[in-house]
Amino acid sequence: MATKFIKIKCMKCGNSQVAFSHTNKDIRCQKCDALLLQPKGGKAHLVDAEIEEEYND
């Protein structure tokens, strides 16, 4: 599976931000500090977020 950047939306505050789909660290909301993505040894797991858009090459 190809890696890509994704635009995710925080389910708690509605803030949107771009993250790497296969991140190796926790990604938190820049506005409310909620945990959005957790690394899982491959594709990151969505926690309190939903994917708004995927950016392909």
C-alpha positions in Angstrom: 0.0 0.0 0.0 1.3 3.4 -0.9 2.0 6.0 1.7 0.4 9.4 1.4 -0.5 12.5 3.2 -4.0 12.8 4.6 -6.1 15.7 5.8 -7.8 14.8 9.0 -10.5 16.5 11.0 -10.6 16.4 14.8 -13.9 15.0 16.1 -13.7 17.1 19.3 -13.1 20.6 18.0 -13.4 20.4 14.2 -9.9 21.6 13.4 -8.3 20.2 10.2 -4.7 19.4 9.7 -2.5 17.4 7.3 -0.6 14.3 8.5 1.4 11.4 7.1 -0.6 8.2 6.7 2.2 6.0 8.0 3.4 8.2 10.9 5.8 6.8 13.5 4.6 9.1 16.3 1.4 10.2 18.0 -0.3 13.0 16.1 -2.3 15.4 18.3 -4.7 18.2 17.4 -2.9 21.5 17.1 -5.9 23.3 18.6 -7.3 21.1 21.5 -4.5 18.5 21.9 -6.8 15.5 21.4 -5.0 12.3 20.1 -5.8 12.0 16.4 -3.5 9.3 15.0 -1.5 6.5 16.7 1.3 4.5 14.9 0.6 0.8 14.5 3.7 -0.4 12.6 2.2 0.5 9.2 -0.8 2.7 8.5 -1.6 4.8 11.5 -4.8 4.2 13.4 -7.4 7.0 13.6 -8.4 7.8 17.2 -10.5 11.0 17.5 -10.3 12.0 13.8 -11.8 11.3 10.4 -10.2 11.5 7.0 -11.4 14.5 5.0 -9.1 14.1 2.0 -6.2 12.0 0.7 -3.4 13.5 -1.3 -2.0 11.2 -4.0 1.2 11.6 -6.1 
